[in-house]
Amino acid sequence: MALASVTVRAAAGWFLDQKALPRHGTMRAFEDGFRRTLEGLIPRVEDLAGAMAADEVPARVALAALAEARRRLAEPEAPGLRGEFERVKKIAESVLAACDHHDALTGLRTCLLCDKPIQPGEDWEPFQGGRVLAEGSRPGRVHLLCAARDRQV
């Protein structure tokens, strides 16, 4: 799942970073990929959360994020290209959230700048920047070297 997680994270991140509206066909292709990803990730994250005690905060938070992902997947097509773009962006945000919860529940930590795993013993820092989502900035960790390189850009 780690390699798929990196690939889908990159696709969702690219989509969220778009300033111009993608063509309708491009948007449809991304939505289809995001839907397939969530269809595979949702049961996996549910299984991981289900293996934890019912009162464990990481499990409860993951399940809440999955409920939101399902709600977003059930939304009807929005009117107009701009409306569809905003709807698919919400699905892309759910992909990133599902990946983050999968990684958190399995103990895998991924650098949000290079999308490579942070290995035990590697230096890292909390994620301090990046894309602002609907309810705050994207949580996570980054390698110290990636953060230093990002600050230079």
C-alpha positions in Angstrom: 0.0 0.0 0.0 2.9 2.4 0.6 3.7 2.8 -3.1 0.1 3.2 -4.1 -0.2 5.7 -1.3 2.6 7.8 -2.7 1.2 7.6 -6.2 -2.4 8.6 -5.2 -1.1 11.3 -2.8 0.9 12.8 -5.7 -2.2 12.7 -8.0 -4.5 14.2 -5.4 -1.9 16.9 -4.5 -1.4 17.8 -8.1 -5.2 18.1 -8.6 -5.6 20.3 -5.5 -2.8 22.6 -6.7 -4.5 23.4 -10.0 -5.2 27.1 -10.4 -6.9 26.8 -13.8 -9.9 24.5 -14.4 -8.9 21.2 -15.9 -10.8 20.0 -18.9 -13.9 18.0 -18.2 -12.3 14.7 -19.4 -9.3 15.2 -17.2 -11.4 15.9 -14.2 -13.5 12.8 -14.9 -10.4 10.7 -15.1 -9.0 12.0 -11.8 -12.4 11.5 -10.1 -12.6 7.9 -11.3 -9.1 7.3 -10.0 -9.9 8.9 -6.7 -13.1 6.9 -6.4 -11.2 3.6 -7.1 -8.6 4.6 -4.5 -11.2 5.3 -1.8 -13.1 2.1 -2.6 -10.0 0.2 -1.8 -8.8 2.3 1.1 -12.0 2.7 3.0 -12.4 -1.0 3.9 -8.7 -1.2 4.8 -8.8 1.7 7.1 -12.0 0.4 8.7 -10.3 -2.9 9.3 -7.4 -1.2 10.9 -9.6 1.1 13.1 -11.8 -1.9 14.0 -8.8 -3.8 15.3 -8.2 -1.0 17.9 -10.2 -0.3 21.1 -13.4 1.5 20.4 -12.3 4.5 22.4 -9.0 5.0 20.7 -8.8 8.5 19.3 -6.9 7.6 16.1 -9.5 5.0 15.2 -12.5 7.3 15.9 -10.9 10.2 13.9 -10.2 7.8 11.0 -13.8 6.5 11.0 -15.1 10.1 11.0 -12.9 10.9 8.0 -14.2 7.8 6.2 -17.8 8.9 6.8 -17.0 12.3 5.3 -15.4 10.5 2.3 -18.5 8.5 1.8 -20.6 11.6 2.0 -18.5 13.3 -0.6 -18.6 10.2 -2.9 -22.4 10.2 -2.7 -22.7 13.9 -3.7 -24.4 14.3 -7.1 -22.6 15.9 -10.0 -22.4 19.7 -9.5 -23.6 22.2 -12.0 -21.0 23.7 -14.3 -17.3 23.0 -14.7 -16.3 25.2 -11.6 -18.9 23.3 -9.5 -17.6 19.9 -10.6 -14.0 21.0 -10.0 -14.8 22.0 -6.4 -16.7 18.7 -5.8 -13.8 16.6 -7.2 -11.3 18.6 -5.0 -13.3 17.6 -1.9 -12.9 13.9 -3.1 -9.2 14.5 -3.6 -9.0 15.9 0.0 -10.7 12.7 1.2 -8.1 10.6 -0.6 -5.3 12.4 1.2 -7.1 12.0 4.5 -7.7 8.3 3.9 -4.0 7.8 3.0 -2.9 9.8 6.2 -5.2 7.7 8.4 -4.0 4.4 6.8 -0.4 5.4 7.4 -1.2 6.6 11.0 -3.0 3.4 11.9 -0.2 1.2 10.4 2.5 3.2 11.9 3.9 4.4 8.6 4.9 8.0 8.4 5.3 9.6 5.0 7.1 12.9 4.3 4.5 15.3 2.9 7.1 17.0 0.7 8.8 14.1 -1.0 6.2 11.4 -0.3 8.8 8.9 0.9 8.5 7.0 4.2 10.2 8.5 7.2 12.3 5.7 8.5 12.8 5.1 12.3 15.8 7.2 13.4 15.5 9.7 10.5 15.2 13.4 11.5 11.8 15.0 10.9 9.7 17.9 11.9 6.0 18.6 12.0 4.6 19.9 8.8 4.3 23.7 9.0 3.2 24.9 5.6 1.6 23.7 2.4 -1.9 23.7 1.0 -4.6 25.0 3.3 -7.6 22.7 3.3 -11.2 23.6 4.2 -10.5 23.3 7.9 -6.9 24.1 8.4 -3.5 23.0 7.1 -2.6 19.4 6.1 -1.2 17.6 9.2 1.9 15.4 9.1 5.6 15.2 9.1 8.5 16.1 6.8 12.1 15.1 6.6 14.4 17.8 7.9 16.3 17.9 4.6 13.1 18.2 2.6 11.9 21.1 4.8 15.3 22.9 4.4 15.2 22.4 0.6 11.5 23.6 0.5 12.4 26.8 2.4 15.2 27.6 -0.1 12.8 27.4 -3.0 
